[in-house]
Amino acid sequence: MKLDSRDMKVDSPMGGRILDPSCMLLGFFIFKRQFMLNLKDEGEKFHALGANVVPIVGKAPIMKWEHLHTERQSIEELRGYDWTRCTGLGLVCGVNGYVCIDIDKAASAAAVTMILEKLGLPGDYAWTVRSGSGVGYHVWVRIDGEIPGKKGVVKGLSKDDSFDHLEIRWRECQTLVPPSVHSSGGQYVWMNAEPTVAPEFVSVGAILDAFESVAYVKADNGQKVVPAFQKGKYTDGLLNGVSEGNRNDWLTSLAGHYRKLGMEYSEALVLLLKVNVAVCNPPLDPDEVQKIVESVFSYPSSDMVIRTGTDMHLMQPPIMNDIVAGIIGERSLNFLAGEEGGGKSLLAMNLGLAVATGASTFLGFAVKKHGKVLYLNNELSFQVFVSRFKCMRRAVSQPQLAKLDNFLTPEFVKPLNESWDDICKVIVQEEPILVILDCLYWAHDRKENDSSEMKEIMRKFVELRDKFGVALLVVHHTKKGVRGETMHNDNMRGSMVFSASADTNMMLRRSGTDETKRLFKPTKLRNGKDELRQAHLLSLESHSLWFVDEGVVNEEDHIVFPGGNGTQGKEATDMDWDMIFGKEKELPRKEIVDRCKRINVAERTVDRLLKHARETGALLPVIGKNGVYRLPSADSDEEALPLPVAA
């Protein structure tokens, strides 16, 4: 039946003819029905383009749709929805790569223009939408991969205040498309021609660059989070009571729980007596409750487990897995030491990003295990840290970008004695496989040369390693004046406890012959092979701040010895012995070592130079005086005595 407007009019008391109110209502329902059917038809069009489509009332789907986060929707399911009461339709983000860039409360479409440009899309790109609010915009694309972000949405604030906030909606969410109606009454519309093909594919890197061009991630303001109620092991008993047959076991288990929490025996006894009365039906005799608590608290501590030789004979040897092959293992304590300004923090960040994002190698060493990395930066300002991170991100490959969320860092790190509990909580919550502390100097207020004080800190590090099963990398400084000697464990500043307690020690310093190059060398490998203890020559890519391994080198080729001839190490084996001896004709080894230390030459280096001096005749041993040397006479033909052959 076709309605004519003349059939819908009645005589007006004021004269003339007006629309009959009942006909107006009928017309509204006809329009609404037609709108619903139109939404269904539009939904089928989007479905044909690869999207999962849901009917919407307001901004929420009208049915359960969690399965559509990951499963492809069938056309039969789509047609079976109740389309008679919806006000719009939404496309599910994530399936088939559908992603929506949502700009809210925008003064103009300027941000849309910039985003399209960064994505390499034309200005009249079809998949651009003006929202029903009139001040929001959407850009739909597709990606092949994942975008770092919690709960499928990456949020940011406008850089120039031209809009309120921006979201990259890429997983486990849905966003409205035309011809949906906004809660304000406005309608979502296509800014250009209605699309007839699926959205364009863009790279993860491009979409992150587009985000960065107009927005920045809002920093966490540290506000307290109200904890949600979650049932635990003892919740039902405490809420609903414990029946007669379960009282002993339940109270025994709860007493053990209190002991693990560190509660004292007397506190646990008083608390269990009250719990017994409150929840046990009927309550146990108080003497019985006391026996339970006494029994639990008299058990031997589980902190020390004794194993016999037979036990160990029958045990399966533990598997020693590596995070970075040969140099950093799981559950290990490691040090990276270097001179000031040598780039040790950059190298530590390189390592952290390699492990976090799934890189295959680090300085030529295979990265065997990937996972979350907690980077505790207490030296650099957070702004400088972020600036370095942005540079390093340039060298991260497209597949690795999806794993950037595995790299975690607090904005500010207090000294260990103030932040220890917070660090432990973060480790429990995030479960990193590697924790990097940069650097040791700012982490404490103790005396680094005091072994007793440093032992306490090392025990805390070992506790992190063993209690939480993480690998720990501590960034530290080397002593002053060690550039004239080979890299070894004694180069580290402070107590010898550091090198002694570590599983791996690594050294980094500038080349003595080329200040733009660095030398990297593992100097201690408790669980690694000796052949890995070689020096590697590194160069730094200035645009990305990543170190590049140029291969194994002879370390001495890159050492210049104080007092030497200023050439490469192979030639720099001569010391100015006239300067060392001065007016003395003879000097014992100890005095030679002391005088060389004053010009920053280490004892080990002095011994090597003494050996070379004897071989070349630059110094001669004093006959009959063990360990005493003299300069050769200027007018004599004295030859160096042969060195004794070791037995």
Wavefront OBJ file of the C-alpha trace (Angstrom):
o trace
v 0.000 0.000 0.000
v 1.340 3.396 -0.947
v 0.595 6.278 1.389
v -0.302 9.654 -0.044
v 0.324 12.784 2.001
v -3.253 13.898 1.284
v -4.558 10.851 3.137
v -2.537 11.865 6.205
v -4.073 15.366 6.600
v -7.107 16.499 8.694
v -8.982 19.786 9.028
v -7.364 22.279 11.400
v -9.516 24.155 13.951
v -7.718 27.289 12.765
v -8.558 26.546 9.142
v -6.702 24.637 6.465
v -5.411 21.082 6.696
v -2.615 19.679 8.844
v -0.951 16.266 9.248
v -2.919 13.852 11.401
v -0.766 13.118 14.529
v -1.561 9.412 14.261
v -0.329 9.447 10.685
v 2.818 11.284 11.776
v 3.528 8.479 14.236
v 2.868 5.901 11.539
v 5.253 7.736 9.236
v 7.966 7.708 11.949
v 7.677 3.951 12.387
v 7.808 3.434 8.628
v 10.985 5.581 8.502
v 12.500 3.736 11.456
v 11.749 0.330 9.917
v 13.257 1.418 6.634
v 16.371 2.723 8.522
v 16.795 -0.613 10.313
v 16.533 -2.542 7.067
v 19.059 -0.128 5.528
v 21.499 -0.805 8.408
v 21.194 -4.524 7.811
v 21.882 -4.084 4.098
v 24.863 -1.827 4.824
v 26.135 -4.373 7.314
v 26.119 -7.067 4.644
v 28.146 -4.791 2.350
v 30.827 -4.316 5.025
v 30.802 -8.054 5.732
v 31.508 -8.709 2.068
v 34.589 -6.474 2.424
v 36.003 -8.709 5.169
v 34.686 -6.964 8.287
v 32.887 -8.436 11.290
v 29.743 -6.333 11.779
v 27.598 -5.873 14.897
v 24.223 -4.077 15.363
v 24.458 -1.201 17.848
v 22.132 0.611 20.234
v 23.767 3.871 21.296
v 27.406 2.743 21.182
v 27.074 -0.828 22.472
v 26.378 -4.076 20.574
v 22.940 -5.586 21.255
v 24.288 -9.103 21.802
v 27.340 -10.982 23.109
v 30.131 -10.540 20.616
v 33.396 -11.585 22.315
v 33.831 -14.470 19.862
v 33.958 -11.927 17.022
v 37.233 -10.503 18.417
v 39.101 -13.392 16.797
v 36.622 -15.464 14.726
v 35.400 -14.587 11.235
v 31.669 -13.934 11.278
v 29.402 -15.945 8.980
v 26.811 -14.175 6.820
v 24.108 -16.361 8.389
v 25.021 -15.096 11.857
v 24.933 -11.500 10.633
v 21.487 -11.910 9.072
v 20.173 -13.590 12.201
v 20.689 -10.533 14.462
v 17.722 -8.501 15.674
v 18.008 -5.416 13.474
v 14.587 -4.032 14.505
v 15.798 -2.027 17.478
v 19.328 -0.900 16.615
v 20.497 2.651 15.881
v 23.746 1.883 14.149
v 26.311 -0.685 13.139
v 29.898 -1.172 14.233
v 32.901 -2.815 12.635
v 34.982 -5.067 14.874
v 38.632 -3.969 15.062
v 41.283 -6.642 14.690
v 39.694 -9.252 12.423
v 41.235 -9.193 8.932
v 43.448 -6.333 10.092
v 40.712 -3.696 10.462
v 41.993 -0.687 12.460
v 40.258 2.599 13.235
v 42.127 5.826 14.046
v 39.593 7.758 16.125
v 40.038 11.529 16.652
v 37.713 13.075 19.248
v 36.580 16.657 19.907
v 38.468 18.123 16.965
v 38.194 21.779 15.922
v 38.787 20.799 12.290
v 39.849 17.922 10.059
v 43.487 19.124 10.013
v 44.677 16.079 11.992
v 42.955 13.806 9.466
v 44.884 15.458 6.640
v 48.215 15.003 8.439
v 47.473 11.374 9.312
v 46.532 10.529 5.710
v 49.761 12.134 4.528
v 51.862 10.130 7.019
v 50.082 6.929 5.992
v 50.741 7.633 2.308
v 47.015 7.803 1.521
v 45.283 10.350 -0.775
v 43.381 13.318 0.605
v 40.107 11.939 -0.781
v 40.651 8.518 0.809
v 37.227 6.828 0.957
v 37.479 5.320 4.444
v 37.316 8.635 6.311
v 34.302 9.391 8.497
v 32.880 12.403 10.320
v 31.192 11.136 13.470
v 27.629 11.881 14.475
v 28.858 14.322 17.129
v 30.149 16.577 14.354
v 33.508 17.046 16.117
v 35.024 13.595 15.674
v 36.740 11.836 12.773
v 37.660 8.246 11.901
v 40.236 6.902 9.470
v 39.934 3.164 8.719
v 42.930 1.132 7.512
v 44.155 -2.432 7.755
v 47.441 -3.751 9.146
v 49.241 -7.072 8.919
v 50.651 -7.422 12.419
v 50.147 -6.049 15.897
v 50.376 -2.572 17.399
v 51.833 -2.140 20.902
v 49.023 -1.184 23.231
v 47.065 -2.495 26.168
v 43.559 -3.894 25.590
v 43.749 -3.208 21.891
v 43.609 0.607 22.122
v 46.554 3.028 22.015
v 45.575 6.445 23.396
v 47.209 9.837 22.975
v 46.678 13.560 23.529
v 46.857 16.272 20.880
v 50.246 17.898 20.433
v 48.795 21.252 19.314
v 45.433 21.165 21.167
v 43.537 20.956 17.864
v 41.648 17.955 19.265
v 41.160 16.356 22.652
v 42.517 12.855 22.195
v 43.263 10.198 19.608
v 42.893 6.418 19.739
v 44.300 3.664 17.555
v 41.563 1.053 17.948
v 43.032 -2.184 16.674
v 41.823 -5.138 18.737
v 38.945 -6.314 20.964
v 36.783 -3.255 20.285
v 34.312 -1.936 17.710
v 33.700 1.479 16.136
v 30.576 2.902 14.471
v 30.383 3.587 10.724
v 27.807 5.371 8.549
v 24.846 5.465 8.450
v 24.802 5.001 12.247
v 23.124 7.609 14.429
v 25.031 9.263 17.276
v 23.446 9.570 20.730
v 23.196 13.336 20.063
v 20.968 12.653 17.056
v 23.593 13.379 14.416
v 24.484 10.833 11.773
v 27.894 9.356 10.876
v 28.771 10.268 7.273
v 31.503 9.474 4.776
v 33.665 12.535 4.150
v 34.286 11.417 0.571
v 32.692 8.804 -1.658
v 31.242 5.751 0.092
v 33.910 2.982 -0.014
v 33.362 0.004 -2.271
v 36.590 -1.880 -1.465
v 38.255 -2.844 1.814
v 40.505 -0.301 3.594
v 44.116 0.016 2.471
v 46.891 -1.957 4.174
v 49.527 0.147 5.972
v 52.595 -0.879 7.973
v 52.744 -0.879 11.758
v 55.600 1.607 11.562
v 53.533 3.974 9.388
v 50.579 3.969 11.759
v 52.874 4.646 14.742
v 54.527 7.509 12.844
v 51.083 8.912 12.012
v 50.150 8.759 15.692
v 53.404 10.444 16.689
v 52.902 13.251 14.164
v 49.768 14.566 15.885
v 49.641 13.064 19.390
v 51.690 11.878 22.317
v 51.010 9.149 24.867
v 49.704 10.495 28.132
v 52.100 9.592 30.962
v 50.778 7.653 33.923
v 50.054 10.095 36.738
v 50.652 7.479 39.406
v 47.118 7.651 40.807
v 46.031 4.796 43.019
v 43.984 2.043 41.440
v 41.026 0.764 43.438
v 41.550 -3.009 43.783
v 38.840 -5.262 42.402
v 37.341 -7.983 44.578
v 38.572 -11.394 43.490
v 37.914 -14.657 45.242
v 40.949 -16.361 46.697
v 41.591 -19.812 48.112
v 39.941 -19.037 51.476
v 37.226 -16.594 50.368
v 34.333 -19.086 50.241
v 35.107 -20.409 53.718
v 35.320 -16.930 55.203
v 32.085 -15.830 53.523
v 29.947 -18.965 53.756
v 31.419 -20.870 56.697
v 33.268 -24.193 57.003
v 31.389 -27.408 57.685
v 32.303 -29.927 60.365
v 34.179 -32.353 58.151
v 36.473 -29.702 56.695
v 37.379 -27.620 59.755
v 40.784 -29.139 60.618
v 42.127 -29.166 57.071
v 40.841 -25.668 56.335
v 42.277 -24.115 59.507
v 45.594 -25.947 59.001
v 45.868 -24.603 55.458
v 44.960 -21.079 56.571
v 47.570 -21.240 59.377
v 50.204 -22.217 56.788
v 49.096 -19.293 54.638
v 49.561 -16.903 57.564
v 53.037 -18.311 58.212
v 54.058 -17.772 54.579
v 52.888 -14.174 54.888
v 55.421 -13.707 57.700
v 52.930 -13.593 60.552
v 54.226 -14.404 64.021
v 52.930 -17.505 65.848
v 51.099 -15.512 68.543
v 49.346 -13.278 65.992
v 48.284 -16.264 63.905
v 46.965 -18.085 66.988
v 44.791 -15.158 68.126
v 43.483 -14.630 64.593
v 42.730 -18.351 64.015
v 40.870 -18.575 67.322
v 38.598 -15.730 66.203
v 38.192 -17.146 62.678
v 37.314 -20.539 64.167
v 34.409 -19.006 66.118
v 33.275 -16.868 63.211
v 33.270 -19.360 60.319
v 33.505 -22.973 61.598
v 30.149 -24.704 62.114
v 30.370 -25.782 64.875
v 33.667 -24.206 66.097
v 36.536 -26.471 67.084
v 37.677 -26.612 70.704
v 40.185 -23.750 71.301
v 42.830 -26.265 72.460
v 42.478 -28.073 69.126
v 42.985 -24.805 67.230
v 46.116 -24.103 69.295
v 47.510 -27.558 68.446
v 46.923 -26.860 64.740
v 48.780 -23.534 64.894
v 51.619 -24.986 66.979
v 52.008 -27.849 64.518
v 52.142 -25.564 61.482
v 54.584 -23.115 63.058
v 56.872 -25.899 64.321
v 57.532 -27.271 60.821
v 61.141 -26.818 59.653
v 61.645 -23.741 57.519
v 61.542 -24.479 53.792
v 64.172 -21.833 53.094
v 66.953 -24.429 53.350
v 66.430 -27.784 51.668
v 69.101 -30.403 52.371
v 69.918 -32.900 49.615
v 71.987 -36.058 50.051
v 74.509 -37.352 47.585
v 72.012 -40.034 46.547
v 69.378 -37.353 45.915
v 71.737 -35.446 43.673
v 72.840 -38.626 41.887
v 69.228 -39.319 40.911
v 68.381 -35.725 40.008
v 68.060 -34.509 36.440
v 70.765 -31.840 35.954
v 69.203 -28.384 35.560
v 69.130 -27.027 32.020
v 71.199 -23.843 31.715
v 69.306 -21.784 29.147
v 70.704 -18.569 27.714
v 68.964 -15.288 26.984
v 71.944 -14.076 24.936
v 73.979 -17.061 23.833
v 77.110 -17.582 25.897
v 77.073 -14.315 27.836
v 73.716 -13.815 29.631
v 71.802 -16.768 30.996
v 68.448 -17.116 32.674
v 68.540 -16.486 36.434
v 71.919 -14.751 36.268
v 73.656 -11.704 37.739
v 75.661 -9.735 35.194
v 77.710 -6.529 35.080
v 78.384 -4.169 32.188
v 81.161 -1.760 33.179
v 82.557 1.121 31.205
v 84.230 4.496 31.426
v 82.208 7.689 31.712
v 80.801 8.761 28.357
v 81.788 5.505 26.706
v 78.248 4.494 25.756
v 77.486 1.791 28.312
v 73.901 3.046 28.797
v 73.338 3.022 25.036
v 74.663 -0.520 24.844
v 72.438 -1.599 27.747
v 69.378 -0.103 26.010
v 70.369 -1.875 22.783
v 70.505 -5.147 24.678
v 67.168 -4.531 26.407
v 65.382 -3.696 23.150
v 66.921 -6.700 21.373
v 65.602 -9.081 24.043
v 62.218 -7.332 24.338
v 61.368 -7.032 20.650
v 62.557 -10.381 19.361
v 65.834 -9.491 17.657
v 67.798 -12.492 16.415
v 71.231 -11.207 17.477
v 72.984 -8.749 19.772
v 76.550 -7.781 18.748
v 76.814 -11.041 16.849
v 75.646 -13.133 19.822
v 72.408 -15.031 19.201
v 69.427 -13.880 21.278
v 67.975 -17.218 22.393
v 65.039 -16.049 24.506
v 62.736 -13.053 24.202
v 60.366 -11.507 26.696
v 59.680 -8.479 28.842
v 62.592 -6.297 29.938
v 62.357 -3.936 32.924
v 64.817 -1.056 32.504
v 65.491 0.847 35.756
v 67.030 4.123 34.609
v 68.119 6.229 37.569
v 70.791 8.376 35.909
v 69.336 9.999 32.781
v 66.342 12.325 32.830
v 63.247 10.601 31.493
v 63.111 13.073 28.597
v 66.632 12.122 27.473
v 65.812 8.433 27.909
v 62.711 8.784 25.703
v 64.718 10.725 23.110
v 67.295 7.917 22.935
v 64.531 5.322 22.732
v 62.925 7.128 19.778
v 66.265 7.128 17.947
v 66.783 3.414 18.615
v 63.247 2.624 17.453
v 64.279 3.676 13.945
v 66.393 0.537 13.662
v 63.686 -1.809 14.981
v 62.215 -3.946 12.199
v 58.506 -3.976 11.365
v 57.779 -7.362 13.034
v 59.601 -6.175 16.171
v 57.524 -2.991 16.489
v 54.548 -5.066 17.621
v 56.562 -6.116 20.686
v 57.615 -2.671 21.920
v 55.288 -3.102 24.896
v 57.749 -5.710 26.209
v 60.225 -2.896 26.985
v 59.196 -1.355 30.326
v 60.676 1.533 32.284
v 59.506 3.697 35.200
v 59.620 7.458 34.709
v 61.572 7.853 37.944
v 63.533 5.376 40.055
v 64.367 6.063 43.681
v 67.394 4.516 45.468
v 67.060 0.795 46.128
v 66.355 1.189 49.834
v 63.270 3.283 48.951
v 62.050 1.482 45.830
v 62.836 -2.179 46.536
v 59.250 -3.232 47.352
v 57.899 -1.427 44.288
v 60.497 -3.090 42.061
v 59.549 -6.513 43.413
v 55.849 -5.817 42.845
v 56.474 -4.778 39.244
v 58.535 -7.922 38.639
v 55.744 -10.100 40.044
v 53.117 -8.282 37.982
v 54.945 -7.953 34.649
v 57.159 -11.089 34.836
v 60.198 -9.742 32.959
v 62.977 -12.129 32.001
v 65.648 -9.403 32.208
v 65.995 -6.472 34.629
v 68.546 -3.766 33.786
v 69.747 -1.367 36.500
v 71.432 1.713 35.027
v 73.453 2.513 36.959
v 74.799 1.099 40.250
v 76.345 4.399 41.362
v 72.938 6.138 41.686
v 71.191 3.127 43.227
v 72.672 3.433 46.716
v 74.357 5.746 49.205
v 76.924 3.241 50.475
v 80.712 3.174 50.159
v 81.610 1.297 46.987
v 85.023 0.277 48.318
v 83.536 -1.197 51.500
v 83.076 -4.919 50.841
v 80.726 -5.363 53.807
v 78.333 -2.698 52.580
v 78.511 -3.868 48.979
v 77.804 -7.469 50.014
v 74.403 -6.360 51.284
v 73.541 -4.895 47.884
v 74.855 -7.939 46.029
v 72.686 -10.172 48.235
v 69.656 -8.112 47.209
v 70.551 -8.613 43.554
v 70.996 -12.345 44.115
v 67.586 -12.353 45.818
v 66.022 -10.856 42.687
v 67.766 -13.461 40.567
v 66.819 -16.485 42.653
v 63.424 -15.469 44.048
v 61.895 -14.216 40.812
v 63.944 -16.180 38.278
v 65.131 -13.111 36.365
v 68.424 -12.211 34.774
v 69.848 -8.973 36.162
v 72.222 -6.658 34.298
v 73.912 -3.965 36.421
v 75.526 -1.046 34.602
v 78.628 0.170 36.436
v 81.709 2.374 35.994
v 85.326 1.392 35.572
v 88.224 2.839 37.527
v 90.051 5.878 36.285
v 93.288 5.292 34.426
v 92.645 1.778 33.117
v 92.617 2.616 29.409
v 96.302 1.785 29.209
v 95.745 -1.867 30.108
v 93.791 -4.811 28.809
v 90.191 -5.234 29.934
v 89.724 -7.539 32.914
v 87.513 -7.914 35.993
v 89.733 -5.696 38.142
v 88.834 -2.717 35.911
v 85.514 -2.270 37.739
v 85.354 0.557 40.243
v 84.848 -0.219 43.925
v 84.796 -3.466 45.840
v 85.963 -6.761 44.372
v 82.597 -8.148 45.527
v 81.083 -6.990 42.225
v 83.186 -9.121 39.923
v 83.277 -12.026 42.372
v 79.489 -12.281 42.726
v 78.627 -11.895 39.044
v 77.949 -14.714 36.628
v 79.100 -12.565 33.711
v 81.222 -9.417 33.559
v 81.409 -7.353 30.376
v 83.636 -4.353 29.706
v 83.179 -1.455 27.293
v 85.592 1.349 26.496
v 86.722 3.575 23.664
v 89.523 2.482 21.391
v 92.829 4.161 22.201
v 93.566 4.571 18.496
v 90.122 5.667 17.252
v 87.853 7.529 19.665
v 84.802 6.810 17.452
v 85.161 3.049 18.072
v 84.536 1.017 21.211
v 85.917 -2.236 22.495
v 83.492 -4.718 24.043
v 84.750 -7.784 25.878
v 83.202 -10.397 28.197
v 85.853 -10.731 30.901
v 84.123 -13.301 33.089
v 81.797 -16.076 31.932
v 80.868 -18.388 34.761
v 78.719 -20.517 32.484
v 80.213 -19.588 29.112
v 83.089 -20.823 27.026
v 86.541 -19.241 27.254
v 86.679 -18.663 23.488
v 83.918 -16.067 23.907
v 86.208 -13.904 26.046
v 87.454 -11.925 23.071
v 87.419 -8.209 22.321
v 84.933 -6.981 19.717
v 85.321 -3.688 17.879
v 82.076 -1.680 17.867
v 80.953 1.333 15.877
v 77.982 3.520 16.807
v 75.343 4.465 14.237
v 74.632 8.089 15.151
v 71.142 8.251 13.615
v 69.815 5.196 15.482
v 72.202 4.971 18.493
v 72.723 1.241 17.865
v 76.149 -0.328 18.189
v 77.360 -2.458 15.290
v 79.814 -5.322 15.794
v 82.772 -5.079 13.413
v 84.223 -8.371 14.548
v 86.837 -9.771 16.915
v 90.055 -7.758 17.169
v 93.375 -7.887 18.951
v 92.688 -5.797 22.034
v 96.274 -4.565 22.320
v 96.049 -2.997 18.863
v 93.677 -0.440 20.424
v 95.638 0.413 23.576
v 97.917 3.386 24.046
v 100.090 3.088 27.145
v 100.844 6.197 29.199
v 104.499 7.108 28.726
v 104.708 5.051 25.558
v 105.251 6.220 22.007
v 101.571 6.952 21.328
v 101.207 4.333 18.612
v 99.200 1.170 18.457
v 99.530 -1.493 21.085
v 101.776 -3.856 19.151
v 104.376 -1.078 19.002
v 103.493 0.608 22.275
v 105.438 -1.817 24.400
v 108.183 0.609 25.448
v 108.025 2.614 28.632
v 110.103 5.733 29.307
v 112.270 3.888 31.824
v 114.618 6.856 32.261
v 111.611 8.810 33.583
v 110.607 5.943 35.892
v 114.126 5.407 37.329
v 115.030 9.111 37.535
v 118.295 9.395 39.451
v 118.102 5.841 40.800
v 120.464 3.284 39.349
v 118.516 0.265 40.584
v 114.843 -0.298 41.474
v 113.031 -3.321 42.867
v 109.891 -4.439 41.067
v 107.621 -3.123 43.851
v 109.011 0.394 43.532
v 108.721 0.250 39.732
v 105.050 -0.776 40.095
v 104.376 2.058 42.562
v 105.968 4.666 40.278
v 104.069 3.403 37.243
v 100.765 3.548 39.134
v 101.307 7.276 39.611
v 100.974 7.657 35.820
v 97.942 5.344 35.742
v 99.601 2.152 34.554
v 98.163 -0.936 36.238
v 100.295 -3.602 37.888
v 99.427 -6.273 35.344
v 100.510 -3.976 32.543
v 103.749 -3.141 34.352
v 104.664 -6.818 34.557
v 104.058 -7.233 30.847
v 106.194 -4.166 30.108
v 108.972 -5.439 32.394
v 108.971 -8.746 30.535
v 109.274 -6.936 27.218
v 112.009 -4.663 28.597
v 114.078 -7.679 29.653
v 113.603 -9.360 26.277
v 114.785 -6.255 24.428
v 117.497 -5.245 26.869
v 115.753 -2.010 27.852
v 116.148 -3.182 31.488
v 118.578 -5.638 32.987
v 118.215 -7.779 36.114
v 120.714 -7.032 38.889
v 122.784 -10.149 39.445
v 122.303 -11.560 42.923
v 119.260 -9.356 43.694
v 116.022 -11.107 42.916
v 113.397 -8.841 41.375
v 115.687 -5.811 41.105
v 116.243 -4.054 37.753
v 118.727 -1.523 36.384
v 119.113 0.545 33.252
v 121.849 -0.648 30.861
v 125.043 1.425 30.707
v 125.049 3.851 27.816
v 128.547 2.744 26.596
v 128.232 -1.018 27.101
v 127.181 -3.900 24.854
v 125.277 -5.718 27.570
v 122.757 -8.251 26.340
v 119.536 -9.234 28.038
v 119.734 -12.447 29.999
v 117.360 -15.150 28.818
v 114.149 -15.416 30.792
v 113.879 -18.479 33.025
v 111.882 -21.348 31.581
v 108.867 -22.299 33.691
v 109.074 -25.740 35.178
l 1 2 3 4 5 6 7 8 9 10 11 12 13 14 15 16 17 18 19 20 21 22 23 24 25 26 27 28 29 30 31 32 33 34 35 36 37 38 39 40 41 42 43 44 45 46 47 48 49 50 51 52 53 54 55 56 57 58 59 60 61 62 63 64 65 66 67 68 69 70 71 72 73 74 75 76 77 78 79 80 81 82 83 84 85 86 87 88 89 90 91 92 93 94 95 96 97 98 99 100 101 102 103 104 105 106 107 108 109 110 111 112 113 114 115 116 117 118 119 120 121 122 123 124 125 126 127 128 129 130 131 132 133 134 135 136 137 138 139 140 141 142 143 144 145 146 147 148 149 150 151 152 153 154 155 156 157 158 159 160 161 162 163 164 165 166 167 168 169 170 171 172 173 174 175 176 177 178 179 180 181 182 183 184 185 186 187 188 189 190 191 192 193 194 195 196 197 198 199 200 201 202 203 204 205 206 207 208 209 210 211 212 213 214 215 216 217 218 219 220 221 222 223 224 225 226 227 228 229 230 231 232 233 234 235 236 237 238 239 240 241 242 243 244 245 246 247 248 249 250 251 252 253 254 255 256 257 258 259 260 261 262 263 264 265 266 267 268 269 270 271 272 273 274 275 276 277 278 279 280 281 282 283 284 285 286 287 288 289 290 291 292 293 294 295 296 297 298 299 300 301 302 303 304 305 306 307 308 309 310 311 312 313 314 315 316 317 318 319 320 321 322 323 324 325 326 327 328 329 330 331 332 333 334 335 336 337 338 339 340 341 342 343 344 345 346 347 348 349 350 351 352 353 354 355 356 357 358 359 360 361 362 363 364 365 366 367 368 369 370 371 372 373 374 375 376 377 378 379 380 381 382 383 384 385 386 387 388 389 390 391 392 393 394 395 396 397 398 399 400 401 402 403 404 405 406 407 408 409 410 411 412 413 414 415 416 417 418 419 420 421 422 423 424 425 426 427 428 429 430 431 432 433 434 435 436 437 438 439 440 441 442 443 444 445 446 447 448 449 450 451 452 453 454 455 456 457 458 459 460 461 462 463 464 465 466 467 468 469 470 471 472 473 474 475 476 477 478 479 480 481 482 483 484 485 486 487 488 489 490 491 492 493 494 495 496 497 498 499 500 501 502 503 504 505 506 507 508 509 510 511 512 513 514 515 516 517 518 519 520 521 522 523 524 525 526 527 528 529 530 531 532 533 534 535 536 537 538 539 540 541 542 543 544 545 546 547 548 549 550 551 552 553 554 555 556 557 558 559 560 561 562 563 564 565 566 567 568 569 570 571 572 573 574 575 576 577 578 579 580 581 582 583 584 585 586 587 588 589 590 591 592 593 594 595 596 597 598 599 600 601 602 603 604 605 606 607 608 609 610 611 612 613 614 615 616 617 618 619 620 621 622 623 624 625 626 627 628 629 630 631 632 633 634 635 636 637 638 639 640 641 642 643 644 645 646 647
